[in-house]
Amino acid sequence: MGAVIGMLFAVLFQQPLQNGWYRLRTRSARAVRGLRRREESSPVWSTFSLGPLHTSALIVEGDGETAIAGDSVYIQVLDEPVELPPDMAGWRAEIAEQSEHLRAEGRAPLWNGPRYAVESLDVSRTALDEQPEVRLRLRPTDYYTFLAAQQLDRRLPDGSSPRSRYLDPDDPLKAPAFLQCSFAVNVAVVTADDMLVVSRRSNQVRMAPGVWNSSVNEGMSRHIDSSGRSAPDLHAVARRGMREELSLEPHEYALELLAFVLDVDKRHWSAHYYARLKDLTREDLRTRMSRGVADRWEHQTIDYVPFRPAAVVKYLLRPDRRHRWAPLAPALFHLALVHVFSRTPVERAVAQLVRRL
């Protein structure tokens, strides 16, 4: 009889109490988790990062998987040259005076080469197959103006700086042309025996000395890359970089345009390319360069990295590299990996390596 009463008590009272306690505990746990999850807002435009590696490179167009056709890039050169605001014009005069002092001392002056400034870069899609179309508008400028505009955090007479006065952190694609006096091509070069060619910039270069970068980084020149009044051709700039920095000729590699990328910190624009050498191995390339390179002085070290997702990602995240990359380089190498291996295996390699850090 006692056993029956006990069972009846459990059915009528104990089990409902346990069930109620379980429901209360579950609701409480959900409420606590809900408190931790708060409504958040983040910008659509985020700069490139890879685990603990954070850069100021913003990938504006291109995902790596699909190359951008050269004939879908339209470049227009406007007639009116860039002019600095009056309160920055004196900075350019300082640079010109510094160059004259160097010349008078018998040292190498700052070469004031003709360059292009980026007025705008607009991206659209074709009507039928939704392929990218890029329209790039450029203005004439020069190297002295570029150097003056690079002083983004220098104080102006009113206490502001060019960065705070002219740039909106919430709209990184909007900037006056005089702050964007740099457009270059960066090429991820892979040898025939699957080695990625990575370069450390010379300490002699004025911009970003000693950092690790792509082996081909070539600024667009108004004097060299434009014939008469014609607009420059990005593929031709990339081929010039391959010749001047690695002594390679166009028939020795295949070249593909992967992306347009902006360094939002320094306002440097780049066309990111992937180049695959057809026959030359790393040893062939090393031997070729031993016989002379036009711009050898721009590099002090070249590394050859196995071009596989895990190997390249591990190399990018090395403690002695992590904070010594040129801002645009990690995004370039990642896009090249995605282009060759597709996104899934690259993201898998990233997740596995970041988990181990």
C-alpha positions in Angstrom: 0.0 0.0 0.0 2.8 2.4 0.9 4.5 1.7 -2.5 1.3 2.6 -4.3 0.9 5.8 -2.4 4.6 6.7 -3.1 4.1 6.1 -6.8 0.9 8.2 -6.8 2.7 11.0 -5.0 5.5 11.0 -7.6 3.0 11.1 -10.4 0.8 13.8 -8.9 3.5 16.0 -7.3 7.1 15.1 -7.7 7.3 14.7 -11.4 5.3 18.0 -12.2 7.7 19.8 -9.8 10.7 18.4 -11.5 9.3 19.3 -14.9 8.5 22.8 -13.8 12.0 23.2 -12.3 13.5 22.0 -15.6 11.4 24.5 -17.6 12.3 27.3 -15.3 16.0 26.5 -15.5 15.8 26.3 -19.3 14.1 29.6 -19.6 16.6 31.2 -17.2 19.5 29.9 -19.2 18.0 31.2 -22.4 17.4 34.6 -20.7 21.0 34.8 -19.6 22.2 33.9 -23.1 19.8 36.5 -24.5 21.3 39.1 -22.3 24.8 38.3 -23.8 23.4 38.6 -27.3 22.8 42.2 -28.0 21.7 44.0 -31.1 24.7 45.0 -33.1 25.5 47.0 -36.2 28.6 46.7 -38.3 29.6 48.4 -41.6 29.3 46.5 -44.8 32.8 47.6 -45.8 35.3 45.8 -43.6 39.0 45.6 -44.2 40.8 42.3 -44.8 41.7 40.2 -41.8 43.0 36.7 -41.3 42.7 35.5 -37.7 45.0 37.8 -35.7 46.3 39.5 -38.9 44.4 42.7 -39.5 45.1 45.1 -42.4 43.8 48.3 -43.9 43.1 46.7 -47.2 39.5 47.0 -48.4 38.5 44.6 -51.3 36.3 46.8 -53.3 35.6 44.5 -56.2 36.6 40.8 -56.8 36.3 37.6 -54.8 39.3 35.8 -56.2 37.3 32.9 -57.7 36.4 34.6 -61.0 38.9 36.8 -62.9 37.9 40.2 -64.0 38.1 40.5 -67.8 40.5 43.2 -69.0 38.0 44.6 -71.5 35.5 45.2 -68.7 37.7 47.8 -67.2 37.2 51.3 -68.6 39.7 54.0 -67.8 39.2 57.7 -68.4 41.9 60.4 -67.9 40.5 63.8 -67.0 42.3 66.9 -68.3 42.4 69.0 -65.1 45.3 68.1 -62.8 45.0 67.6 -59.1 45.5 70.6 -56.8 46.2 70.6 -53.1 44.2 72.9 -50.9 46.0 76.2 -50.0 46.8 75.1 -46.5 48.5 71.9 -47.8 50.3 73.5 -50.8 53.2 74.6 -48.6 53.9 70.9 -47.7 54.6 70.2 -51.4 56.9 73.2 -51.5 58.8 71.8 -48.5 59.4 68.5 -50.4 60.6 70.3 -53.5 63.0 72.4 -51.3 64.2 69.2 -49.6 64.9 67.6 -53.0 67.0 70.7 -54.1 69.0 70.5 -50.9 69.8 66.8 -51.6 70.8 67.7 -55.1 73.1 70.5 -53.9 74.8 68.1 -51.5 75.5 65.7 -54.4 73.0 63.2 -53.1 70.1 61.6 -55.1 67.2 64.1 -55.1 63.5 63.0 -54.9 62.5 62.2 -58.4 59.2 64.0 -59.1 57.7 61.6 -61.5 54.3 62.2 -63.2 51.6 60.1 -61.7 47.8 59.6 -61.6 45.4 60.4 -58.9 42.1 58.5 -58.5 39.1 60.7 -59.0 36.7 57.8 -58.7 36.3 54.0 -59.1 32.8 52.8 -59.8 31.6 49.2 -60.1 28.5 47.9 -61.9 27.3 44.6 -63.6 26.5 43.7 -67.1 22.8 43.4 -67.9 22.7 39.7 -69.0 25.4 37.7 -67.3 26.1 40.1 -64.3 29.8 40.2 -65.0 31.7 43.1 -63.3 32.4 46.4 -65.1 34.8 48.8 -63.5 35.1 52.5 -64.4 38.2 54.2 -63.2 38.6 58.0 -63.6 42.1 59.5 -63.2 43.6 62.9 -62.9 47.2 64.0 -63.6 49.4 64.6 -60.6 53.0 64.1 -59.5 55.2 62.4 -56.9 55.7 65.6 -54.8 51.9 66.0 -54.5 51.6 62.3 -53.5 54.2 62.8 -50.7 52.5 65.9 -49.4 49.1 64.2 -49.4 50.6 61.2 -47.5 50.9 63.4 -44.4 47.3 62.6 -43.5 47.7 63.1 -39.8 49.7 66.3 -40.0 48.1 69.3 -38.3 46.5 72.0 -40.4 46.4 75.6 -39.1 42.9 75.1 -37.6 44.1 72.1 -35.6 42.4 69.5 -37.8 44.2 67.1 -40.2 43.6 66.0 -43.8 42.3 62.7 -42.4 39.7 64.3 -40.1 38.8 67.1 -42.4 38.4 65.3 -45.8 37.8 61.6 -45.0 34.7 59.9 -43.6 35.4 56.6 -41.8 31.9 55.4 -42.5 32.2 56.0 -46.3 35.7 54.7 -47.2 35.2 54.9 -50.9 34.6 58.7 -50.8 37.7 60.9 -50.8 39.0 63.9 -52.8 41.4 63.0 -55.6 44.3 65.0 -54.1 44.4 62.4 -51.2 44.4 59.5 -53.7 47.6 60.1 -55.7 48.5 56.5 -55.9 47.4 53.6 -58.2 49.5 50.5 -58.5 49.4 46.9 -59.6 50.3 44.1 -57.3 51.0 40.6 -58.7 51.0 37.3 -56.9 53.6 35.4 -58.9 53.7 31.6 -58.7 56.5 29.6 -60.4 56.0 26.5 -62.5 57.0 24.3 -59.6 54.2 25.9 -57.4 56.2 28.4 -55.3 54.8 31.8 -54.4 57.3 34.6 -54.8 57.3 37.0 -51.8 59.6 40.0 -51.5 60.8 42.1 -48.7 61.1 45.8 -49.7 64.4 47.5 -49.6 65.3 49.9 -46.9 66.2 52.4 -49.6 62.6 52.9 -50.9 60.9 55.9 -49.4 57.5 54.3 -48.9 57.1 51.3 -46.6 60.8 50.3 -46.4 61.6 46.9 -45.0 58.1 45.4 -45.1 57.1 42.2 -46.8 55.1 42.5 -50.0 54.3 41.1 -53.4 57.3 40.5 -55.6 55.7 42.8 -58.2 54.4 46.1 -57.0 54.4 48.7 -59.8 53.0 52.2 -59.6 51.1 53.6 -62.6 53.2 56.2 -64.4 51.7 59.0 -66.5 54.9 59.2 -68.5 55.5 55.5 -69.2 52.0 54.0 -69.2 50.2 56.5 -71.4 51.0 57.0 -75.0 50.1 60.5 -76.0 46.6 61.3 -74.6 45.5 57.6 -74.4 44.5 56.1 -71.1 46.8 53.6 -69.4 46.2 49.8 -69.7 46.3 47.9 -66.4 47.6 44.7 -68.0 50.4 46.6 -69.6 51.4 48.1 -66.2 51.4 44.6 -64.7 53.6 43.3 -67.6 56.0 46.2 -67.1 56.2 45.3 -63.4 56.9 41.7 -64.2 59.7 42.8 -66.6 61.3 45.5 -64.3 61.2 43.6 -61.0 61.6 39.9 -62.1 63.0 40.1 -65.7 60.1 38.2 -67.1 58.5 38.6 -70.5 54.8 38.3 -71.4 55.1 34.9 -73.2 56.5 33.4 -70.0 53.4 33.6 -67.8 49.6 33.8 -67.8 48.2 36.9 -66.2 44.7 37.4 -64.6 43.1 40.4 -62.9 41.5 39.3 -59.6 40.4 42.4 -57.7 40.5 46.1 -57.0 41.6 46.9 -53.5 42.0 50.1 -51.5 44.3 50.8 -48.5 41.9 52.9 -46.5 44.7 54.1 -44.2 47.0 55.6 -46.8 44.5 55.9 -49.7 46.5 53.7 -52.0 44.5 52.0 -54.8 45.7 48.7 -56.3 44.7 46.3 -59.1 45.5 42.8 -57.8 46.8 40.2 -60.3 47.7 36.5 -60.3 50.6 35.4 -62.6 51.5 31.8 -63.2 54.9 31.1 -64.8 54.6 28.6 -67.6 58.0 26.9 -67.5 60.3 28.7 -65.1 60.8 27.1 -61.7 62.0 28.9 -58.6 65.6 28.0 -59.5 65.1 29.2 -63.0 63.7 32.5 -61.7 66.6 32.9 -59.3 69.1 32.2 -62.0 67.3 34.6 -64.4 67.4 37.4 -61.8 71.1 36.8 -61.1 71.8 38.1 -64.7 70.2 41.5 -64.0 67.0 43.1 -62.9 66.0 46.6 -63.7 64.6 47.5 -60.3 66.7 45.1 -58.1 67.3 47.9 -55.6 63.6 47.9 -54.6 64.0 44.4 -52.9 66.3 43.1 -50.3 65.0 39.5 -49.8 62.9 37.1 -51.8 61.2 34.1 -50.2 59.7 31.1 -52.1 56.7 29.7 -50.3 54.9 26.4 -51.3 51.7 27.6 -53.0 49.2 25.5 -51.0 46.5 27.0 -48.8 47.9 25.7 -45.5 51.5 26.7 -46.3 50.7 30.2 -47.5 48.3 30.9 -44.6 50.8 29.7 -42.1 53.4 31.9 -43.7 51.1 34.9 -43.6 50.5 34.4 -39.8 54.1 33.8 -38.8 54.8 35.9 -35.7 57.8 37.6 -37.4 55.6 38.4 -40.4 52.3 39.3 -38.9 53.0 42.9 -38.3 55.5 43.4 -41.1 53.2 43.1 -44.1 52.5 45.8 -46.6 48.8 46.4 -46.1 47.7 45.2 -49.5 49.8 42.0 -49.7 47.9 39.5 -47.5 44.6 40.1 -49.4 46.5 39.6 -52.6 47.9 36.2 -51.6 44.6 35.1 -50.2 42.7 36.0 -53.4 45.3 34.1 -55.4 44.8 31.0 -53.3 41.0 31.3 -53.7 41.5 31.7 -57.4 43.5 28.5 -57.8 42.0 26.2 -55.1 38.5 27.7 -54.6 37.2 29.2 -51.4 36.2 26.2 -49.4 39.6 24.6 -49.0 41.2 28.0 -48.3 38.7 28.8 -45.6 39.2 25.4 -44.1 43.0 25.9 -43.9 42.4 29.3 -42.3 40.1 27.9 -39.7 42.4 25.1 -38.8 45.5 27.3 -38.5 43.8 30.1 -36.6 42.4 27.5 -34.1 45.9 26.4 -33.3 47.2 29.9 -32.5 
